[in-house]
Amino acid sequence: MIAYVEQKSKGYDGDDNPERDALYYFLRERCGYEVLLYDYDWYFREDLPRLKKYSQASQIILVMVCQQEYSNEHERVISQVRKELSAEMPIVVFPGGFGEQFKERSDDKVYTFYHTDAELIEFIKLLALKWKPPTTILGVGTEEERNLLLSQLENAYTKHYLQEDDERMFGTPDFNHSIVAEALRIGLLPTIFLKEEFDDTLEEDERVFIPSKPSVYRQELRRIQKMTPEERKCFADTILRAWGREPAEGGGVYVTRVNCGSKVNGYAIDPITLETLINHRFGLHHMTGEMLARRILNIEALRTRKYRWDLSEDEERDCKWRLITGLIFNEIPGFETPILQLRTHESNNDHIRKIARLLKNQQVFIPVDFYGAILGG
């Protein structure tokens, strides 16, 4: 496990934090690490009693913290780790802010990297390679008993769970420990902490989207598929009005609202990584694609082991243009399931079909195009 302390959003404009989100995605999806994410050092401090247990069981290999503007939060985290968790545990600080940037203290095992440094990933992989659970972690007394139990667990797992291909956990540092590590992961790891930041002056309607009942979803999906041209035109006009636009008789619109309102959410998804961003912030519905694009650019930098600004123009353009964006309409009359209208006029057809299948399988949103037709048929 890796404990990671960094705010979800950057600055006072409520913008998201693409560097943090990209690194979190890369460590979780591409490297196979469990990342415990904390927005502030206060949440990290509150969870210290539980973290102590994982530290004593040698389950945490690293603590990462970002140096914030006008704050000594990183110093507080370093102090908490040294006093409460371990005097030897490595700590990574991401330098930042407008003031004096944090300097590496390797003699105290405190290191500095930037989010897309290739050296950071190699450093973490090296820590994982050196990691081994203590002899007593399985409740056995001797090295011989431990080796025997590991062998039995591995044989049982291979016999009952593995198919023709080896499906064991990717990135496990020691072959004999793979089964034990998986058992510990399921039994011991806490839920990842994700905290939302609320504005004090603007009311935000942050909705939690959950899958619809399968019968309801299928019924509403078929209703849209069976619409006549007149019904579909009425349906598309209803979405336009929910969008804050009044359709004109001859086509197009003649009234447009700047803000979509509290019943509409911005949506963006990357068809390659399937990273998704749903934006509920006031006035930023149409910025969702740009906000997700910055996260995808950082993921691409990590994947290619490049610095963020070393990506070519073609690589940056591909990361931005492949995104599929749209709006979620939470309360369309006659529908329990939110309607997700996606912009697909510049998208790859294979990507559209892939996203349509994903959304229909999830049954959280009904995906339609600008004219109200179901994506993917």
VEXRO-822380 format. One record per residue (C-alpha): residue in one letter; residue number from 1; x, y, z. Coordinates in nm, 3 decimals, padded with zeros to 5 digits. Layout:
<r code="A" pos="NUM" east="X" north="Y" up="Z"/>
...
//
This chain:
<r code="M" pos="1" east="00.000" north="00.000" up="00.000"/>
<r code="I" pos="2" east="00.096" north="00.362" up="-00.058"/>
<r code="A" pos="3" east="-00.048" north="00.648" up="00.151"/>
<r code="Y" pos="4" east="-00.096" north="00.959" up="-00.065"/>
<r code="V" pos="5" east="-00.179" north="01.307" up="00.076"/>
<r code="E" pos="6" east="-00.276" north="01.573" up="-00.179"/>
<r code="Q" pos="7" east="-00.576" north="01.794" up="-00.240"/>
<r code="K" pos="8" east="-00.833" north="01.691" up="-00.499"/>
<r code="S" pos="9" east="-00.853" north="02.038" up="-00.652"/>
<r code="K" pos="10" east="-00.595" north="02.307" up="-00.718"/>
<r code="G" pos="11" east="-00.633" north="02.679" up="-00.663"/>
<r code="Y" pos="12" east="-00.936" north="02.885" up="-00.572"/>
<r code="D" pos="13" east="-01.119" north="02.834" up="-00.902"/>
<r code="G" pos="14" east="-01.222" north="02.480" up="-00.808"/>
<r code="D" pos="15" east="-01.017" north="02.325" up="-01.088"/>
<r code="D" pos="16" east="-00.933" north="01.960" up="-01.054"/>
<r code="N" pos="17" east="-00.584" north="01.820" up="-00.998"/>
<r code="P" pos="18" east="-00.483" north="01.627" up="-01.313"/>
<r code="E" pos="19" east="-00.130" north="01.549" up="-01.190"/>
<r code="R" pos="20" east="-00.261" north="01.380" up="-00.875"/>
<r code="D" pos="21" east="-00.541" north="01.196" up="-01.056"/>
<r code="A" pos="22" east="-00.306" north="01.072" up="-01.329"/>
<r code="L" pos="23" east="-00.048" north="00.939" up="-01.084"/>
<r code="Y" pos="24" east="-00.322" north="00.779" up="-00.873"/>
<r code="Y" pos="25" east="-00.461" north="00.606" up="-01.184"/>
<r code="F" pos="26" east="-00.117" north="00.491" up="-01.300"/>
<r code="L" pos="27" east="-00.015" north="00.345" up="-00.964"/>
<r code="R" pos="28" east="-00.348" north="00.169" up="-00.923"/>
<r code="E" pos="29" east="-00.423" north="00.043" up="-01.276"/>
<r code="R" pos="30" east="-00.082" north="00.006" up="-01.438"/>
<r code="C" pos="31" east="00.139" north="-00.089" up="-01.141"/>
<r code="G" pos="32" east="-00.107" north="-00.282" up="-00.925"/>
<r code="Y" pos="33" east="-00.058" north="-00.085" up="-00.600"/>
<r code="E" pos="34" east="-00.328" north="-00.009" up="-00.346"/>
<r code="V" pos="35" east="-00.328" north="00.369" up="-00.290"/>
<r code="L" pos="36" east="-00.486" north="00.523" up="00.022"/>
<r code="L" pos="37" east="-00.582" north="00.873" up="-00.089"/>
<r code="Y" pos="38" east="-00.623" north="01.164" up="00.155"/>
<r code="D" pos="39" east="-00.719" north="01.519" up="00.055"/>
<r code="Y" pos="40" east="-00.560" north="01.685" up="00.358"/>
<r code="D" pos="41" east="-00.316" north="01.599" up="00.634"/>
<r code="W" pos="42" east="-00.611" north="01.625" up="00.877"/>
<r code="Y" pos="43" east="-00.773" north="01.316" up="00.722"/>
<r code="F" pos="44" east="-00.437" north="01.140" up="00.723"/>
<r code="R" pos="45" east="-00.393" north="01.219" up="01.094"/>
<r code="E" pos="46" east="-00.746" north="01.096" up="01.174"/>
<r code="D" pos="47" east="-00.671" north="00.762" up="01.007"/>
<r code="L" pos="48" east="-00.338" north="00.710" up="01.185"/>
<r code="P" pos="49" east="-00.471" north="00.447" up="01.431"/>
<r code="R" pos="50" east="-00.564" north="00.225" up="01.140"/>
<r code="L" pos="51" east="-00.247" north="00.307" up="00.946"/>
<r code="K" pos="52" east="-00.039" north="00.199" up="01.247"/>
<r code="K" pos="53" east="-00.179" north="-00.152" up="01.215"/>
<r code="Y" pos="54" east="-00.086" north="-00.173" up="00.848"/>
<r code="S" pos="55" east="00.257" north="-00.028" up="00.918"/>
<r code="Q" pos="56" east="00.320" north="-00.284" up="01.191"/>
<r code="A" pos="57" east="00.217" north="-00.556" up="00.943"/>
<r code="S" pos="58" east="00.462" north="-00.409" up="00.685"/>
<r code="Q" pos="59" east="00.178" north="-00.339" up="00.445"/>
<r code="I" pos="60" east="00.265" north="00.028" up="00.375"/>
<r code="I" pos="61" east="00.583" north="00.080" up="00.173"/>
<r code="L" pos="62" east="00.567" north="00.456" up="00.111"/>
<r code="V" pos="63" east="00.401" north="00.785" up="00.210"/>
<r code="M" pos="64" east="00.364" north="01.059" up="-00.056"/>
<r code="V" pos="65" east="00.262" north="01.418" up="00.013"/>
<r code="C" pos="66" east="00.240" north="01.734" up="-00.198"/>
<r code="Q" pos="67" east="00.381" north="02.068" up="-00.084"/>
<r code="Q" pos="68" east="00.080" north="02.302" up="-00.097"/>
<r code="E" pos="69" east="00.071" north="02.677" up="-00.147"/>
<r code="Y" pos="70" east="00.074" north="02.882" up="00.175"/>
<r code="S" pos="71" east="00.087" north="02.566" up="00.388"/>
<r code="N" pos="72" east="00.336" north="02.350" up="00.574"/>
<r code="E" pos="73" east="00.111" north="02.047" up="00.538"/>
<r code="H" pos="74" east="00.396" north="01.833" up="00.404"/>
<r code="E" pos="75" east="00.605" north="01.902" up="00.714"/>
<r code="R" pos="76" east="00.317" north="01.797" up="00.937"/>
<r code="V" pos="77" east="00.280" north="01.472" up="00.744"/>
<r code="I" pos="78" east="00.653" north="01.401" up="00.770"/>
<r code="S" pos="79" east="00.639" north="01.464" up="01.146"/>
<r code="Q" pos="80" east="00.333" north="01.238" up="01.186"/>
<r code="V" pos="81" east="00.494" north="00.956" up="00.990"/>
<r code="R" pos="82" east="00.815" north="00.972" up="01.193"/>
<r code="K" pos="83" east="00.635" north="00.992" up="01.529"/>
<r code="E" pos="84" east="00.343" north="00.754" up="01.467"/>
<r code="L" pos="85" east="00.434" north="00.511" up="01.190"/>
<r code="S" pos="86" east="00.803" north="00.455" up="01.130"/>
<r code="A" pos="87" east="01.142" north="00.622" up="01.157"/>
<r code="E" pos="88" east="01.258" north="00.434" up="00.846"/>
<r code="M" pos="89" east="00.960" north="00.452" up="00.609"/>
<r code="P" pos="90" east="01.045" north="00.637" up="00.283"/>
<r code="I" pos="91" east="00.856" north="00.962" up="00.221"/>
<r code="V" pos="92" east="00.819" north="01.137" up="-00.114"/>
<r code="V" pos="93" east="00.743" north="01.511" up="-00.127"/>
<r code="F" pos="94" east="00.618" north="01.674" up="-00.451"/>
<r code="P" pos="95" east="00.766" north="02.027" up="-00.445"/>
<r code="G" pos="96" east="00.521" north="02.309" up="-00.514"/>
<r code="G" pos="97" east="00.380" north="02.641" up="-00.407"/>
<r code="F" pos="98" east="00.500" north="02.997" up="-00.467"/>
<r code="G" pos="99" east="00.750" north="03.007" up="-00.183"/>
<r code="E" pos="100" east="01.065" north="02.812" up="-00.116"/>
<r code="Q" pos="101" east="01.039" north="02.463" up="-00.255"/>
<r code="F" pos="102" east="01.108" north="02.163" up="-00.038"/>
<r code="K" pos="103" east="01.459" north="02.016" up="-00.064"/>
<r code="E" pos="104" east="01.533" north="01.646" up="-00.051"/>
<r code="R" pos="105" east="01.657" north="01.502" up="00.278"/>
<r code="S" pos="106" east="01.781" north="01.161" up="00.171"/>
<r code="D" pos="107" east="01.963" north="01.111" up="00.500"/>
<r code="D" pos="108" east="01.618" north="01.108" up="00.665"/>
<r code="K" pos="109" east="01.470" north="00.900" up="00.378"/>
<r code="V" pos="110" east="01.265" north="01.195" up="00.251"/>
<r code="Y" pos="111" east="01.288" north="01.232" up="-00.129"/>
<r code="T" pos="112" east="01.159" north="01.478" up="-00.389"/>
<r code="F" pos="113" east="01.007" north="01.396" up="-00.727"/>
<r code="Y" pos="114" east="00.760" north="01.553" up="-00.966"/>
<r code="H" pos="115" east="00.440" north="01.370" up="-01.055"/>
<r code="T" pos="116" east="00.548" north="01.251" up="-01.402"/>
<r code="D" pos="117" east="00.911" north="01.171" up="-01.322"/>
<r code="A" pos="118" east="01.005" north="00.831" up="-01.463"/>
<r code="E" pos="119" east="01.246" north="00.802" up="-01.170"/>
<r code="L" pos="120" east="00.949" north="00.814" up="-00.930"/>
<r code="I" pos="121" east="00.793" north="00.500" up="-01.080"/>
<r code="E" pos="122" east="01.128" north="00.319" up="-01.075"/>
<r code="F" pos="123" east="01.180" north="00.425" up="-00.713"/>
<r code="I" pos="124" east="00.840" north="00.284" up="-00.610"/>
<r code="K" pos="125" east="00.897" north="-00.039" up="-00.802"/>
<r code="L" pos="126" east="01.230" north="-00.082" up="-00.625"/>
<r code="L" pos="127" east="01.059" north="-00.044" up="-00.288"/>
<r code="A" pos="128" east="00.806" north="-00.309" up="-00.390"/>
<r code="L" pos="129" east="01.080" north="-00.548" up="-00.498"/>
<r code="K" pos="130" east="01.245" north="-00.515" up="-00.157"/>
<r code="W" pos="131" east="00.918" north="-00.568" up="00.028"/>
<r code="K" pos="132" east="00.861" north="-00.897" up="00.210"/>
<r code="P" pos="133" east="00.602" north="-00.969" up="00.477"/>
<r code="P" pos="134" east="00.738" north="-01.053" up="00.823"/>
<r code="T" pos="135" east="00.746" north="-01.414" up="00.937"/>
<r code="T" pos="136" east="00.470" north="-01.359" up="01.193"/>
<r code="I" pos="137" east="00.222" north="-01.192" up="00.958"/>
<r code="L" pos="138" east="00.046" north="-01.525" up="00.890"/>
<r code="G" pos="139" east="00.036" north="-01.631" up="01.252"/>
<r code="V" pos="140" east="00.310" north="-01.892" up="01.214"/>
<r code="G" pos="141" east="00.609" north="-01.924" up="01.440"/>
<r code="T" pos="142" east="00.899" north="-02.055" up="01.232"/>
<r code="E" pos="143" east="01.039" north="-02.001" up="00.885"/>
<r code="E" pos="144" east="00.970" north="-02.365" up="00.802"/>
<r code="E" pos="145" east="00.603" north="-02.334" up="00.899"/>
<r code="R" pos="146" east="00.574" north="-02.017" up="00.696"/>
<r code="N" pos="147" east="00.719" north="-02.175" up="00.382"/>
<r code="L" pos="148" east="00.492" north="-02.478" up="00.419"/>
<r code="L" pos="149" east="00.180" north="-02.260" up="00.456"/>
<r code="L" pos="150" east="00.275" north="-02.048" up="00.153"/>
<r code="S" pos="151" east="00.324" north="-02.359" up="-00.056"/>
<r code="Q" pos="152" east="-00.014" north="-02.498" up="00.047"/>
<r code="L" pos="153" east="-00.191" north="-02.172" up="-00.029"/>
<r code="E" pos="154" east="-00.025" north="-02.146" up="-00.369"/>
<r code="N" pos="155" east="-00.109" north="-02.506" up="-00.462"/>
<r code="A" pos="156" east="-00.470" north="-02.463" up="-00.354"/>
<r code="Y" pos="157" east="-00.508" north="-02.135" up="-00.545"/>
<r code="T" pos="158" east="-00.353" north="-02.283" up="-00.860"/>
<r code="K" pos="159" east="-00.580" north="-02.588" up="-00.846"/>
<r code="H" pos="160" east="-00.908" north="-02.410" up="-00.784"/>
<r code="Y" pos="161" east="-00.877" north="-02.063" up="-00.943"/>
<r code="L" pos="162" east="-00.619" north="-02.044" up="-01.221"/>
<r code="Q" pos="163" east="-00.726" north="-02.125" up="-01.574"/>
<r code="E" pos="164" east="-00.496" north="-02.194" up="-01.868"/>
<r code="D" pos="165" east="-00.338" north="-01.849" up="-01.836"/>
<r code="D" pos="166" east="-00.166" north="-01.743" up="-01.516"/>
<r code="E" pos="167" east="-00.407" north="-01.491" up="-01.361"/>
<r code="R" pos="168" east="-00.212" north="-01.412" up="-01.045"/>
<r code="M" pos="169" east="-00.181" north="-01.057" up="-00.923"/>
<r code="F" pos="170" east="00.041" north="-00.849" up="-01.149"/>
<r code="G" pos="171" east="00.352" north="-00.700" up="-00.994"/>
<r code="T" pos="172" east="00.376" north="-00.929" up="-00.690"/>
<r code="P" pos="173" east="00.745" north="-00.906" up="-00.594"/>
<r code="D" pos="174" east="00.794" north="-01.264" up="-00.474"/>
<r code="F" pos="175" east="00.644" north="-01.566" up="-00.651"/>
<r code="N" pos="176" east="00.580" north="-01.755" up="-00.327"/>
<r code="H" pos="177" east="00.400" north="-01.464" up="-00.165"/>
<r code="S" pos="178" east="00.142" north="-01.394" up="-00.436"/>
<r code="I" pos="179" east="-00.140" north="-01.589" up="-00.274"/>
<r code="V" pos="180" east="-00.072" north="-01.448" up="00.072"/>
<r code="A" pos="181" east="-00.054" north="-01.094" up="-00.063"/>
<r code="E" pos="182" east="-00.389" north="-01.134" up="-00.236"/>
<r code="A" pos="183" east="-00.550" north="-01.276" up="00.079"/>
<r code="L" pos="184" east="-00.414" north="-00.986" up="00.286"/>
<r code="R" pos="185" east="-00.531" north="-00.734" up="00.029"/>
<r code="I" pos="186" east="-00.889" north="-00.860" up="00.044"/>
<r code="G" pos="187" east="-00.900" north="-00.905" up="00.420"/>
<r code="L" pos="188" east="-00.704" north="-00.609" up="00.551"/>
<r code="L" pos="189" east="-00.713" north="-00.312" up="00.314"/>
<r code="P" pos="190" east="-00.945" north="-00.025" up="00.408"/>
<r code="T" pos="191" east="-01.178" north="00.150" up="00.169"/>
<r code="I" pos="192" east="-00.999" north="00.419" up="-00.027"/>
<r code="F" pos="193" east="-01.084" north="00.760" up="00.116"/>
<r code="L" pos="194" east="-01.213" north="01.009" up="-00.138"/>
<r code="K" pos="195" east="-01.317" north="01.345" up="00.002"/>
<r code="E" pos="196" east="-01.514" north="01.611" up="-00.181"/>
<r code="E" pos="197" east="-01.447" north="01.981" up="-00.141"/>
<r code="F" pos="198" east="-01.753" north="02.202" up="-00.107"/>
<r code="D" pos="199" east="-01.783" north="02.570" up="-00.185"/>
<r code="D" pos="200" east="-01.912" north="02.789" up="00.099"/>
<r code="T" pos="201" east="-02.096" north="03.039" up="-00.119"/>
<r code="L" pos="202" east="-02.237" north="02.847" up="-00.417"/>
<r code="E" pos="203" east="-02.485" north="02.568" up="-00.371"/>
<r code="E" pos="204" east="-02.365" north="02.255" up="-00.550"/>
<r code="D" pos="205" east="-02.585" north="01.960" up="-00.634"/>
<r code="E" pos="206" east="-02.344" north="01.670" up="-00.625"/>
<r code="R" pos="207" east="-02.545" north="01.365" up="-00.715"/>
<r code="V" pos="208" east="-02.437" north="01.007" up="-00.652"/>
<r code="F" pos="209" east="-02.527" north="00.803" up="-00.959"/>
<r code="I" pos="210" east="-02.619" north="00.440" up="-00.900"/>
<r code="P" pos="211" east="-02.729" north="00.171" up="-01.147"/>
<r code="S" pos="212" east="-03.100" north="00.157" up="-01.229"/>
<r code="K" pos="213" east="-03.302" north="-00.158" up="-01.174"/>
<r code="P" pos="214" east="-03.230" north="-00.384" up="-01.476"/>
<r code="S" pos="215" east="-03.601" north="-00.407" up="-01.564"/>
<r code="V" pos="216" east="-03.645" north="-00.029" up="-01.550"/>
<r code="Y" pos="217" east="-03.329" north="00.033" up="-01.753"/>
<r code="R" pos="218" east="-03.428" north="-00.211" up="-02.028"/>
<r code="Q" pos="219" east="-03.781" north="-00.072" up="-02.043"/>
<r code="E" pos="220" east="-03.665" north="00.290" up="-02.077"/>
<r code="L" pos="221" east="-03.397" north="00.193" up="-02.328"/>
<r code="R" pos="222" east="-03.654" north="00.015" up="-02.548"/>
<r code="R" pos="223" east="-03.894" north="00.309" up="-02.520"/>
<r code="I" pos="224" east="-03.635" north="00.541" up="-02.676"/>
<r code="Q" pos="225" east="-03.540" north="00.284" up="-02.941"/>
<r code="K" pos="226" east="-03.906" north="00.248" up="-03.049"/>
<r code="M" pos="227" east="-03.980" north="00.621" up="-03.073"/>
<r code="T" pos="228" east="-04.135" north="00.749" up="-03.392"/>
<r code="P" pos="229" east="-03.966" north="01.044" up="-03.569"/>
<r code="E" pos="230" east="-04.218" north="01.283" up="-03.408"/>
<r code="E" pos="231" east="-04.165" north="01.134" up="-03.061"/>
<r code="R" pos="232" east="-03.788" north="01.148" up="-03.104"/>
<r code="K" pos="233" east="-03.806" north="01.514" up="-03.208"/>
<r code="C" pos="234" east="-04.011" north="01.590" up="-02.895"/>
<r code="F" pos="235" east="-03.764" north="01.392" up="-02.682"/>
<r code="A" pos="236" east="-03.466" north="01.579" up="-02.830"/>
<r code="D" pos="237" east="-03.641" north="01.914" up="-02.770"/>
<r code="T" pos="238" east="-03.704" north="01.815" up="-02.406"/>
<r code="I" pos="239" east="-03.330" north="01.752" up="-02.365"/>
<r code="L" pos="240" east="-03.255" north="02.088" up="-02.528"/>
<r code="R" pos="241" east="-03.482" north="02.264" up="-02.281"/>
<r code="A" pos="242" east="-03.320" north="02.082" up="-01.990"/>
<r code="W" pos="243" east="-02.989" north="02.203" up="-02.136"/>
<r code="G" pos="244" east="-03.115" north="02.563" up="-02.108"/>
<r code="R" pos="245" east="-03.194" north="02.607" up="-02.476"/>
<r code="E" pos="246" east="-03.524" north="02.670" up="-02.652"/>
<r code="P" pos="247" east="-03.552" north="02.491" up="-02.989"/>
<r code="A" pos="248" east="-03.656" north="02.697" up="-03.289"/>
<r code="E" pos="249" east="-03.927" north="02.570" up="-03.522"/>
<r code="G" pos="250" east="-03.705" north="02.569" up="-03.830"/>
<r code="G" pos="251" east="-03.415" north="02.401" up="-03.651"/>
<r code="G" pos="252" east="-03.146" north="02.519" up="-03.415"/>
<r code="V" pos="253" east="-03.210" north="02.716" up="-03.096"/>
<r code="Y" pos="254" east="-03.292" north="03.077" up="-03.017"/>
<r code="V" pos="255" east="-03.240" north="03.086" up="-02.640"/>
<r code="T" pos="256" east="-02.921" north="02.972" up="-02.468"/>
<r code="R" pos="257" east="-02.844" north="02.983" up="-02.096"/>
<r code="V" pos="258" east="-02.482" north="03.025" up="-01.988"/>
<r code="N" pos="259" east="-02.511" north="02.782" up="-01.698"/>
<r code="C" pos="260" east="-02.687" north="02.447" up="-01.736"/>
<r code="G" pos="261" east="-02.828" north="02.451" up="-01.384"/>
<r code="S" pos="262" east="-02.814" north="02.212" up="-01.092"/>
<r code="K" pos="263" east="-02.997" north="01.926" up="-01.265"/>
<r code="V" pos="264" east="-02.729" north="01.884" up="-01.532"/>
<r code="N" pos="265" east="-02.377" north="01.741" up="-01.494"/>
<r code="G" pos="266" east="-02.081" north="01.761" up="-01.729"/>
<r code="Y" pos="267" east="-01.940" north="01.428" up="-01.844"/>
<r code="A" pos="268" east="-01.621" north="01.313" up="-02.017"/>
<r code="I" pos="269" east="-01.466" north="00.971" up="-02.075"/>
<r code="D" pos="270" east="-01.143" north="00.850" up="-02.234"/>
<r code="P" pos="271" east="-01.215" north="00.544" up="-02.455"/>
<r code="I" pos="272" east="-00.858" north="00.413" up="-02.407"/>
<r code="T" pos="273" east="-00.811" north="00.422" up="-02.028"/>
<r code="L" pos="274" east="-01.186" north="00.453" up="-01.948"/>
<r code="E" pos="275" east="-01.097" north="00.731" up="-01.703"/>
<r code="T" pos="276" east="-01.417" north="00.928" up="-01.641"/>
<r code="L" pos="277" east="-01.491" north="01.272" up="-01.502"/>
<r code="I" pos="278" east="-01.836" north="01.395" up="-01.393"/>
<r code="N" pos="279" east="-01.845" north="01.767" up="-01.323"/>
<r code="H" pos="280" east="-02.109" north="01.915" up="-01.093"/>
<r code="R" pos="281" east="-01.943" north="02.253" up="-01.033"/>
<r code="F" pos="282" east="-02.125" north="02.575" up="-01.105"/>
<r code="G" pos="283" east="-02.074" north="02.700" up="-01.460"/>
<r code="L" pos="284" east="-01.813" north="02.438" up="-01.553"/>
<r code="H" pos="285" east="-02.031" north="02.180" up="-01.728"/>
<r code="H" pos="286" east="-01.867" north="02.238" up="-02.065"/>
<r code="M" pos="287" east="-01.513" north="02.239" up="-01.925"/>
<r code="T" pos="288" east="-01.526" north="01.872" up="-01.825"/>
<r code="G" pos="289" east="-01.343" north="01.751" up="-02.136"/>
<r code="E" pos="290" east="-01.061" north="02.001" up="-02.089"/>
<r code="M" pos="291" east="-01.027" north="01.905" up="-01.724"/>
<r code="L" pos="292" east="-01.009" north="01.532" up="-01.803"/>
<r code="A" pos="293" east="-00.766" north="01.597" up="-02.090"/>
<r code="R" pos="294" east="-00.506" north="01.732" up="-01.846"/>
<r code="R" pos="295" east="-00.531" north="01.410" up="-01.645"/>
<r code="I" pos="296" east="-00.494" north="01.197" up="-01.960"/>
<r code="L" pos="297" east="-00.187" north="01.398" up="-02.069"/>
<r code="N" pos="298" east="-00.019" north="01.318" up="-01.739"/>
<r code="I" pos="299" east="-00.111" north="00.950" up="-01.772"/>
<r code="E" pos="300" east="00.043" north="00.946" up="-02.120"/>
<r code="A" pos="301" east="00.360" north="01.106" up="-01.984"/>
<r code="L" pos="302" east="00.384" north="00.836" up="-01.718"/>
<r code="R" pos="303" east="00.313" north="00.560" up="-01.970"/>
<r code="T" pos="304" east="00.583" north="00.675" up="-02.213"/>
<r code="R" pos="305" east="00.826" north="00.768" up="-01.931"/>
<r code="K" pos="306" east="00.842" north="01.126" up="-02.055"/>
<r code="Y" pos="307" east="00.815" north="01.455" up="-01.877"/>
<r code="R" pos="308" east="00.476" north="01.618" up="-01.928"/>
<r code="W" pos="309" east="00.613" north="01.895" up="-02.149"/>
<r code="D" pos="310" east="00.815" north="01.652" up="-02.364"/>
<r code="L" pos="311" east="00.503" north="01.508" up="-02.525"/>
<r code="S" pos="312" east="00.481" north="01.588" up="-02.894"/>
<r code="E" pos="313" east="00.200" north="01.797" up="-03.038"/>
<r code="D" pos="314" east="00.055" north="01.485" up="-03.201"/>
<r code="E" pos="315" east="00.054" north="01.300" up="-02.868"/>
<r code="E" pos="316" east="-00.117" north="01.592" up="-02.694"/>
<r code="R" pos="317" east="-00.369" north="01.628" up="-02.975"/>
<r code="D" pos="318" east="-00.456" north="01.259" up="-02.962"/>
<r code="C" pos="319" east="-00.511" north="01.270" up="-02.585"/>
<r code="K" pos="320" east="-00.755" north="01.560" up="-02.624"/>
<r code="W" pos="321" east="-00.938" north="01.466" up="-02.943"/>
<r code="R" pos="322" east="-01.011" north="01.105" up="-02.850"/>
<r code="L" pos="323" east="-01.217" north="01.210" up="-02.545"/>
<r code="I" pos="324" east="-01.595" north="01.175" up="-02.567"/>
<r code="T" pos="325" east="-01.784" north="01.444" up="-02.379"/>
<r code="G" pos="326" east="-02.145" north="01.526" up="-02.304"/>
<r code="L" pos="327" east="-02.404" north="01.621" up="-02.045"/>
<r code="I" pos="328" east="-02.598" north="01.416" up="-01.791"/>
<r code="F" pos="329" east="-02.964" north="01.518" up="-01.753"/>
<r code="N" pos="330" east="-03.080" north="01.404" up="-01.411"/>
<r code="E" pos="331" east="-03.453" north="01.471" up="-01.436"/>
<r code="I" pos="332" east="-03.602" north="01.416" up="-01.781"/>
<r code="P" pos="333" east="-03.982" north="01.376" up="-01.741"/>
<r code="G" pos="334" east="-04.091" north="01.015" up="-01.769"/>
<r code="F" pos="335" east="-03.748" north="00.863" up="-01.705"/>
<r code="E" pos="336" east="-03.600" north="00.731" up="-01.382"/>
<r code="T" pos="337" east="-03.259" north="00.672" up="-01.542"/>
<r code="P" pos="338" east="-03.050" north="00.984" up="-01.615"/>
<r code="I" pos="339" east="-03.005" north="01.059" up="-01.985"/>
<r code="L" pos="340" east="-02.645" north="01.102" up="-02.103"/>
<r code="Q" pos="341" east="-02.622" north="01.299" up="-02.428"/>
<r code="L" pos="342" east="-02.278" north="01.252" up="-02.585"/>
<r code="R" pos="343" east="-02.110" north="01.454" up="-02.858"/>
<r code="T" pos="344" east="-01.980" north="01.204" up="-03.112"/>
<r code="H" pos="345" east="-01.943" north="01.394" up="-03.440"/>
<r code="E" pos="346" east="-01.560" north="01.379" up="-03.430"/>
<r code="S" pos="347" east="-01.521" north="01.049" up="-03.247"/>
<r code="N" pos="348" east="-01.389" north="00.718" up="-03.375"/>
<r code="N" pos="349" east="-01.679" north="00.479" up="-03.447"/>
<r code="D" pos="350" east="-01.505" north="00.194" up="-03.264"/>
<r code="H" pos="351" east="-01.463" north="00.417" up="-02.960"/>
<r code="I" pos="352" east="-01.831" north="00.517" up="-02.971"/>
<r code="R" pos="353" east="-01.943" north="00.153" up="-02.981"/>
<r code="K" pos="354" east="-01.703" north="00.066" up="-02.698"/>
<r code="I" pos="355" east="-01.835" north="00.344" up="-02.474"/>
<r code="A" pos="356" east="-02.198" north="00.265" up="-02.564"/>
<r code="R" pos="357" east="-02.150" north="-00.099" up="-02.463"/>
<r code="L" pos="358" east="-01.980" north="00.004" up="-02.138"/>
<r code="L" pos="359" east="-02.259" north="00.245" up="-02.042"/>
<r code="K" pos="360" east="-02.534" north="-00.006" up="-02.123"/>
<r code="N" pos="361" east="-02.360" north="-00.272" up="-01.916"/>
<r code="Q" pos="362" east="-02.326" north="-00.032" up="-01.621"/>
<r code="Q" pos="363" east="-02.695" north="00.071" up="-01.650"/>
<r code="V" pos="364" east="-02.626" north="00.403" up="-01.478"/>
<r code="F" pos="365" east="-02.698" north="00.631" up="-01.779"/>
<r code="I" pos="366" east="-02.891" north="00.591" up="-02.105"/>
<r code="P" pos="367" east="-02.649" north="00.710" up="-02.380"/>
<r code="V" pos="368" east="-02.805" north="00.911" up="-02.666"/>
<r code="D" pos="369" east="-02.672" north="01.136" up="-02.941"/>
<r code="F" pos="370" east="-02.768" north="01.497" up="-03.015"/>
<r code="Y" pos="371" east="-03.089" north="01.384" up="-03.191"/>
<r code="G" pos="372" east="-03.204" north="01.162" up="-02.904"/>
<r code="A" pos="373" east="-03.118" north="00.830" up="-03.067"/>
<r code="I" pos="374" east="-02.963" north="00.550" up="-02.861"/>
<r code="L" pos="375" east="-02.588" north="00.521" up="-02.920"/>
<r code="G" pos="376" east="-02.490" north="00.186" up="-03.067"/>
<r code="G" pos="377" east="-02.849" north="00.109" up="-03.169"/>
//
